[in-house]
């Protein structure tokens, strides 16, 4: 999937989480970030730190490919 906006990442994360019956807190615990950070990522906030995005991607099946 080509990532052209933060909304694509946020929607993918939300779909991933819900499909597996996980809460935002579950993902936050796995990634070592706050639940607020997961909420902001899922809401598509463009102020989210990139290192948080990378931590979340590392504990999910989601990938970010740069071309």
SVG drawing of the C-alpha trace seen along z (x, -y; Angstrom):
<svg xmlns="http://www.w3.org/2000/svg" viewBox="-12 -19 25 30">
<polyline fill="none" stroke="black" stroke-width="0.4" points="0.0,0.0 1.3,-3.4 1.3,-5.8 0.4,-9.2 -1.0,-10.6 -1.2,-10.1 -4.8,-9.0 -3.7,-5.9 -1.5,-4.9 -4.1,-5.8 -6.9,-3.8 -4.6,-0.8 -3.7,-0.8 -7.3,-1.1 -8.4,1.7 -5.4,3.9 -6.2,3.4 -10.0,3.9 -9.6,7.1 -7.5,8.6 -9.7,7.5 -7.0,5.3 -7.5,2.1 -5.5,-1.1 -3.9,-0.3 -2.9,3.2 -1.1,1.7 0.4,-1.0 1.8,1.6 3.3,3.7 4.9,0.6 6.1,-1.0 4.2,-4.2 1.2,-5.9 -2.4,-5.1 -2.8,-8.8 -0.1,-8.4 -2.0,-5.5 -5.2,-7.6 -3.5,-10.5 -2.1,-8.2 -5.5,-6.7 -7.1,-10.2 -4.5,-11.1 -2.9,-13.9 0.0,-15.2 2.0,-16.2 2.7,-12.5 6.4,-11.8 7.8,-9.6 9.7,-7.4 6.3,-6.5 5.0,-5.5 8.1,-3.3 7.5,-1.7 3.9,-0.9 4.8,0.6 7.5,2.7 4.8,4.5 2.2,4.9 2.1,6.6 2.0,3.2 4.9,1.9 6.0,-1.4 7.9,-1.2 9.9,-4.1 10.6,-4.4"/>
</svg>
